Amino acid sequence: MVRIVQQRAKCIGCHACVDAAPYRWRISRKDGKCTLIGGTEKKGWFTARTDDDELEANLLAAANCPVKIIRVEVG
């Protein structure tokens, strides 16, 4: 199981995560920030749980994020 965590408020909308994993990330038309598809919000942090097959792409999304607001955990 993979857990993806995003601090959306600090997103600058650069689209790096969308380019790496378009099935898990999208750009909001409302504010231009990246949104974690399937994520639930708690105190400004968005979290989504996925299968292991999404690990590599989301590790790339986290690595490419210039503001380092994406964390990917395995477990």
N, C-alpha and C positions, 0 to 999 in steps of 0.2 A: 504494500500500500504506500502511495506517495501522498504527501501533504504539501500543498502549495500555500504560501502565506504572502500577502501583499499589503503594504501600507499605502493605500490608494491616495490619501491626501497629499502625499509628497510626490506623486507622479507628475512628470513634465510632458507626457504624451509624445514621447519620441518614437513610438511604434516598434521598438526593438523586440519586445516580447511577442507582439502580434506576428512579426516576421518569423520568429523562431517556432511559435506554436499557435497558429491561427485558429485551431479548433478549441483552444483553451482561453484565448485572449481576444478582445475586440476593443475598438476605440468608441468611446461614448460620443454620440452626436451632440449631447447636451453640454458637456464641458471639455471635450477633447482629451480626456484622460483615459488610460487603459483600464479595462474592466476585466476582472477574473470571472470567466464564465462558470457558473455553478457555485460561485463563492458565496459564503454567508458572512455578514458583517458583525463584528463585536468590538466595540470601543475603537473604531477606526481601522481595524485590521480585518482583512477579508481572507477567508480560508476555504480551500476546496480539497477534497480527497479524491484521488484518482487511482487508476490501475498502474502497475509498473511500466506498462508500455508507453506511458507519457513522460517517464522520468527524463530521458535524454533530451528531448525537446525543451522541457521546462528548466532543466539545468542550464541549457544554452540561453533561454530567456532570462534567467537570473544573472548569468554571467555577463550578458550584453546590456543589462539595465545600467545606464550611466549614473543613476542616483542610488542604486543598490537597495531598492525597497522590496525586492522579491527574494523569498527564501524557500528552498525546496528541501523537504525532510523525507527520509526513507525510514519506514518502520511499521 
